[in-house]
Amino acid sequence: MRIALLSYRSKTHCGGQGVYVRHLSQGLVELGHHVEVFSGQPYPEGIDPRVVLNKVPSLDLYREPDPFRIPHPREIRDRIDLLELATVWTAGFPEPRTFSLRAARILAQRRNDFDVVHDNQSLGTGLIKIAAMGLPVVATVHHPITRDRLLDLAAAPWWRKPLVHRWYGFSKMQERVARSIPELLTVSTSSAADIATDFGVSLAQLSVVPLGVDTTVFTPSAQPRIPGRIIAIASADRPLKGVGHLLRAVAKLRTEHDIELQLVAKLETNGPTEKLIAELGISDIVHTSSGLSDTELAQLLASAEIACVPSLYEGFSLPAVEAMASGTPIVASRAGALPEVLGPDGMCARLVRPGDTDDLIRVLDDLLSSPDERRRLGLAGRRRALAVYSWESVAAQTVHVYERAVARNTQQRDAARALGEPC
C-alpha cells in the first residue's frame, strides 16, 4: 500500500507522537509498504531511510528557545498562516487545524499517489477536505483531549480558567472531525470507551491497536541497578501526569530511605514543578533530563530500582511499556488505561489510587524495602512486554484497519457510480 502518515508535530524523544510515527512507519516499510510521513515542526528524527519525510512548515510559534515569538511580517505566506497567528494571539492552540489544512493542500496535488491517509491525533478540519478528495482516511486518537482539559481546568486558579477554556478550543473541532471518520484507531479499550463517551463516536468506528516497544533497545542491563533510584518519565508541569504527588512522596521517603529521583522531563523555568521541588527541599535528590535518545533513555530505565507512573489519566502509557521491557518494577496509578497496559495489581506492577500521595508513599516504601518483590515484578514485566507489545504486531494490525478503510471507500465510490453521482 501507498501510505501518507500525517503528524502535526513529531517530538522525537520520551514518548509521544514522534515515537509513534517513527516506529510505526518503520514497521510498515518492513512489511513492504511505501510510507511517506508529512510532519509539522518539530520534525521527527531517526526516521527509517526507506520512509520519505515531507516537511510541512508552519510559523512554529512554540519553538525553543523563543516560544510565543512574534513572527516577522515576511514570514506570513497565506491565510493559513494568518489563522495560526490569530489563534495564538487569542490564547488558542492552532496546530491541529492549521497543519491539517496545509496537509490537505499538499495532498490535493498528490491525490493519486496514495491508497490511504493516516492521521496521527490532529483530527483537524483538513481531514474532511482530504476525505472529500476520495482518499480513504484513518485517524489515531491516543486519548480524547477532553480528559486533559478537565484536569487542567480543575488544577487552574480561577483567573486562568478562561485561558484554559480558550487553549482547548480545538477540542470541539476534534470531536466533530472524529465523528466523520469511519475508521478510528486507539491504543486501549479504556481509551476507546472514553473517546466514544467524550467525542460521541460509535464504538464500531474504533479499533484498538496498542503501542509497541523495541525490546532489543529497552532491555534489562547487565550492570547492577543503582540503589534507591526511582525514575519517572512525564510532562512534569501538566497536572494530568501527577508528578506533584510523586515529588511529595519522595520528600517523605527520603527521611527513611537513601533515594534519588530521575525525572525525565523538560521543566518550565520557574514553573510549578521547579517551585515545588524547591519548596520541598529535594533539589539535591531530584535530577532532571530531557532530549534523551532511545539508547540513553533505555540505559536510565534499566539503572533504576523502580519506575513510577503517577498519572491521573493515561490513554495508554508508552513509558510504562518501556519500563516493563527494561525489567524495571513499576508503581503506577490505577487510572485510565494503566491497569489494562500493566495487568492487575501485583502481576508486574503495583497500582495505587490516583492522586493519593499517602498510598503512593506506602507502596514505594514497601518496594524499596523488598528486593525479592522488585525482582519478581521486573521479570514479570519483561515477559509481558515480549509477549504483548511489539511494533511489528502494531504495524500488521494497523494495515488491517487500512484495508477496511480502502474497502469501505471503494464500496462507496462504486455505489455512487451506480447511482450516477459524481465520485
N, C-alpha and C positions, 0 to 999 in steps of 0.2 A: 504494500500500500504506500501511497504518497501522502505523508502526514505533515500538516502545518501545526506546530505546537506553540501556543501563544502564552507569554508570561509577562505581565505588565511591569514587574520588577523581579530581578533574579539574584538577590543577595546570595553569595556563594557559600558562606560558612555558617556552621552551627544551626543546622535545621532550616526549615523554611522552604520558600518556593524555588530558590536556586538549586538546592539539593535534589528536590523532586524532579525538576526539569533535567538536570544533568544526568541523573541515574536512569530516569525513565527513557530519555532519548537514547542513551547507550543501550539499554535493554531492548529497545525497539529495533535499532540497527543490527544488534546481534541476531535478531530474528529475521533479518533480511529486508526490513522495510526502509524506505527513504524518508528521512526526517529532516525538516527544516524548522529551527527554533526562531521565532520572532519575539524579541525581548526589548522592553524599555530599560532605562537605567535603574539601578546598577546592572550592568550586563553580566551574564554568567561566565565563570571561569572554569577551566578544566573540561570543557565540552569535548566529547569524543571527536577526533578529527574526521570521522565519517559523517558527522552531523553538520549541516550547514547552519551557521549563525547569521541571522539577518537582524541588524541593529535598527531599532525603531526609536530614534531620538526624540526626547521631549525637551521641555525647558529645564528639567532636572532641578526643580526648586527646593529639593530636600537634600541635595548632595552635601557631602562633607568636603571641606570644613566650614561651609557657609550656608547652612540650611536657611530656608525662607529668604534667600537672597532676592535682590531686585534686578531683573534681567535688563540688559541694555536694549533700547528700542529696536536695534538692528537684529536682535535675536527673534523678534516676533515675525513669524513667517506667514501665518494664516489664521483662520477663525478658530481652529482647534487650539492653537497657542493662546489666543485671547481668552478662550473659555478656561484653559488651565490657569492662567494668571488671575482671572477674575475670581475663580473658585478659591484659590489660595488666599487672595486678598480679602475674601469674605469668610475666612476661617473654615473652609471646607476642604475635603480631600478629593482632588480631581482625577488622580491617575487611572483608576479602573475605567472611567468613562472615556477620558481622552486617549488612553492607549488603545482601547478597543476601536475607537473611531479612526485612528491612524492605521491600525491593522486592517480594518475594513477597506480603507482607501487603497492600501497596497494590494490586498487580495483581489480587489475588483479588476486589477490589471493582470492578475495571475490565476484567475478562477479555474482555468483548465489544467493547472499544474498540480492540483491536489485532489485526493479522493475524500479526505476528511480533515476538518479543522478541530483541534482540541485546545480549548481554553483552560488555563490554569488559574482559577479563582477571580479573574477580573469581573466576570458577569456584567460587562458593560454593554451599553446600547448598540455598540458596533456589531455585536454578535447577531442581533436581529437583522442588520443590514447584510451580514455575511450569509445568513440562512436564506435571505431573500434572493441572493445570487444563485441559489440552487446547490450550495455546498452543504453537506451534512455537518452539523456542529455537535460536538460533545463538550461538556464542561465539567471540570473537577471543582467541587466545593468541599474544602477540607473541614470546615465547620461554618455555621451561619454567623456572620459578623454581628448579628443581633445580640449574641451572648457576650461579646466583648463590650458592646455598647451598654448593656445593663450593668455590668460590673464596673465599668469606668464611671458611669453616672452615679452609682452607689458610693464610689470612693471619692468623687469630686466634691469640693466645698460648694456651697450654694451659688457663689458668684461665678463659678466655672461651668456650671451645668448647661447654660445656654450654648457655650462654646463646644462642649462635648456633643450636644444635640446637633449642632451645625457640622462638626467634623464628620459625624456618622450619617450625614445626609444622603450619602451614596447607597446606604443600605436599602432604601426603598427601590432604587433602580435595580439592585441585585435581586431583590425579591421578584420584581416584575419580569426581569430577563430570565431568571431561573424557571419561572412557570412556563416560559415559551420554548424551553429546550427539552425535547422528549427523552434524551439520554444524558443523565447526570451521573457522575462518579463521586463517591465519597469514601472515606477511609475507615469507617467503623459503623456498626449498626446503631450505636449510640448517636453518632453524628447524623446518620440518616434520619433517625426519629426526630432529632432537633431541627433539621432542615425542613422536614415535612411539616412540623408544627409552626416554625417561625416564618418560613417562606411560603407556606400554603401550596407546596407541590405535592403530587401524589407519590406514595411510596413506590408505585410501579415505574416511576421515572428514574429511580435511584438504584444504582448498582454499587455494592460495597467491594472495594479492592484496597486492601491495606497497603501502607507504605512498606518499603523494604530496607534492608541494611546490607552493606558489604561486609560479610562475616570474615573475609580474609584481611580486611583492614582493622575492623573493630573485633578484636580477639584478645583473650587473656594474655598477659605478658609473662615472660619467664622471670622477670625481675620481681622481687617481693614488693607487696603493696606498702605504701607509706603509712605507718601507724597514725590513726586519728584523722586521716584525710577524708573529708566529705566533699563531694563535687555536686554542683547544680548548674544546669545549662538553661538559661531563661532570658527573656527580655525583662530585665530586672525592674525597670521603672514602670511596668504595666501592672496594675492591681490584679489582673487576671492570673498572673503567674505566681502569686502568693509568696514572693521572696521575702517580704517583710516578716512573715511568720517564721520562716527558716532562720532569719537573722536573729530574731528574739530567742529562738530555741538554742542557737549556737551560743548566744550570750549567757544563757543559763547553764548550758552543758559544760562550758569552759571551766566552771568552778569545780567540776568533779572529774573532767577528762582533759588530757592533753590533746587538743584538736585544732584543726585548721579547716577553713572553708575555701575551696577553689570555686569561684563564681565566674562562669564563662558568660560574660555579658558586657555590652558597651554601655557604661553608665552615663547618664546625663550629668554634666558638670553642675554641682550644687543642686542636683535633683533629689527626689525623695529617698532613693536608696543610699546615695552618698551621705546624706544628712542623718539617716537612721543608723548607719554604720558608726558615724562619729558620736551620735547620742548614746549608743550602746557601749561605746568604748572598746570596740572589737576590731579596729582598723589594723591592729598588729597580727590578727589571725585570719583576716579575710583578704584574699588575693584575687584580683580580677584580671581577666584576659579576654581578648576578642580577636576576630580575624584569623583564627587558627585554621590550618589546613586539616584535612581529614586525618592525616597521619599524626599530627600534633594533638588533635582532639582525642584520637583513639589512645594515644600514649597516656594522656592525662586521665581519661576514664579508667584505664587499666591500672593506674597507680593508686586509685582511691580505694578505701575500705568500704565506703558507702556512697551511692548516688541518690540524690534526693530530688523528687519532682513534687513540689508543694502547691501545684496549680489549683486554682479554684474552679477551673474548667479546662478541658482539653478535648478537641475533636479527634485527636489521635495521640501523638507524642513521639516524634522520632528520637529525641534524646533518651527516652525510656527504652526504646528498642536497641539503640546503640549501646546503652549501659548493659542490657541483657547480653548482647553479643560479646561484650567485653568481660563477661563473667563477674560483673560488679553487682553486689546485692543492692536492692533498691528499697527506699521508703518513699511512698507516693500517696497522694490524696485519693480518696475514694470518690473521684469527681469525673464527670463526663465519661470519656471512653477509656480512662486509665484502667479500671478493673477488667475491661474487655481485652485491652492490649496486654496486660500483665498477668491475667488469670486471677483466681480468687486469692484472698488474703492468705499468706503463708506458703503459697506454691513456689513462686520465685521472687516475690516482693512482699513487703509488709505495707498494708494500707491503713491510712489514718483518716480521721474526719477532716474534710476540707476546712481550712481556716481555724482549726483548733490547735493553738500553739502548745497547750499542755499535752495533748495526745501525741503531737509530734515529738516533744521532748521525751516523753515516756518511751516511745518506740525506738528513737535514736539511742537513748540511753541503754535500752536492752541490747541492741545490736552492737554497740561499741564495746559492750562487756561480754559478748558471746561470739568468739571466733569460729566455733564449730557451726553456729547458725548462719553466720556470714558465708562460710564456705559452702554450706548446703544450698543456700539461696542463689549464690553465684553460679554454681554448677547447673542448677535447675533453669536459671535464666538463659545460660548459654545453649542448653538443649532446646529451649523453646524458640530462641532466635533462629537456630539452624533449621528447625522443623517447620516453622510457620512463616518466617519473613525472608524473602529474597527478592531482589529486583528482577530476576529472570521470570519468576512467577508473576510479579506485578505487571510486567510488560505483556506477558501472554494473556492475562486476564483482561488487560486494557484493550488489547486487539479484539477480543470477543465483543466488547462494547462498541468499538468502531464498526465492526461488521454488522451489528444490529442497526446502527445509525445509517450506514450506507444502504442496507436493505430497505429500511423504512423510507429513506429518501427516494430510492428507485421506485418503490410501490406508489408513493405519492405522485411522482412525475408521470408514471405510466397511467395512473388514474386520471390525471389532468389531461393527458393526451387523448385518452378515450372519450373524455367529455368535450374535447375540442378547445380546452382552455389553454392559455399560454403557460409554459413551464417556467 
